[in-house]
Every structure is written in structure tokens, then in C-alpha cells.
Amino acid sequence: IAGITQAPTSQILAAGRRMTLRCTQDMRHNAMYWYRQDLGLGLRLIHYSNTAGTTGKGEVPDGYSVSRANTDDFPLTLASAVPSQTSVYFCASSRDSGRTDTQYFGPGTRLTVL
Amino acid sequence: AQSVTQLGSHVSVSEGALVLLRCNYSSSVPPYLFWYVQYPNQGLQLLLKYTTGATLVKGINGFEAEFKKSETSFHLTKPSAHMSDAAEYFCAVKESGGSNYKLTFGKGTLLTVNP
């Protein structure tokens, strides 16, 4: 059972370039999430999706977009990367978006924008 | 609005000593509380969670946490630290009631275990 896979593992990107971070889960979870982790700030929610076909904005959505065409995949796109988007990005999923549902996390993508 | 405060960004203990990681929350309604652990270069893994019922919650790897409503706290403890416990620990709150489905994380506490 793979759980959640993320690609790439790490990436160095020139400012202004477009980048898509991939996330795939095989648990048939309805809800998926993207977080960024920065030193001293913990994890902050970028975007979420409660079910396929729907998405919503989290705490720090500016500069990012997502889509949820099917249950398994939830890509995160940076249309024009900036250095402040240097971070570690985690994808997560949960069975549903209910109060007791546990979120499971992928291994992360380390992104550096120069 | 809800928030989570983890007291101490870095805690250092000796192997075999008690581990105590502090977490306080603010919430207008009874919260659902979680502790996650992150080992170096890995994603987050659930340690334990409190939803309803017994206020003392046992998790994996010998950790436990107690929900204290009067103190708005959910501190994480382990009686005897092991070298393998060295990691970063995150407390998170999910507010019950309404349609709030998002976790709010604390800023994390890095646990160092000295031999």
C-alpha cells in the first residue's frame, strides 16, 4: 500500500517559471489538502478539496492553484514561481472532511526558487 | 477562530527521562485535538487524537496526551525517552461543530534526546 506519493522529491526552480507538484493517493479518500511547511511557522494550508470536482482556498492560497479532476490526484501549480515560495510542500488526504477524520501525509516535496 | 500554541520550540531531554511537550489551544467550541510527529526528511505521522470520551488518550510509541478543558491544554507525555523519539512534534486542532474541516497546526516542538 503506497498511501500518498508526491513528485518530485525535490526541485530547484528559476523565478518566473511554472511548476506543478504532483500528489496521488491510493486510499480512495475523498478529501485532499496541500500544506507548506516553513521553519518556525509550522504547516499552513494552501488549498483543499473535499471531493473530486471541488476545491477551496486555505490560509495561504496566493500564487497557487489546484485542480481535482478525479479522486486520486490533486496537483498544485505555481504559475510563476517567486523566491518566497521556497518551502517544503506536503500533500495530505483524509477519508472525508469531517471532524474526526485523520489526515495522512505524503513524504513532501522540497522546492527551492532562485 | 481557533489557534494552537506550543510552548517551547525546542525541548532537550536525556534518554530515559520524562518527555513533556506542551500544547494549549483556543477554541469557541469543544475541539478535536491531534498530535503528529515528523521524523527528519519525512512527512507527518499521527501519534494520537482526542475527539470525545476519555480525556487521557494513548498513542503509538508509548506516547499519551490528556485533554484538560479547564486549562485548554493537550500536553503530550512519554515516561521514558528513547533516542528514536528525536523528531519534531506538532499539535493541531480541528474545531467541532459547523462545517470546519481544516486542521490548524502549532509551530512545532523539536525534541532532542541526549544519550
Interface residues (C-beta under 8 A of the other chain):
Chain A: I4 A31 Y33 G40 L41 G42 L43 R44 L45 Y48 N50 G58 F90 A92 S97 G98 R99 T100 T102 Q103 Y104 F105 G106 P107 G108
Chain B: S9 Y32 F34 Y36 N41 Q42 G43 L44 Q45 L46 K49 T51 F90 K94 E95 S96 N100 Y101 K102 L103 F105 G106 K107 G108
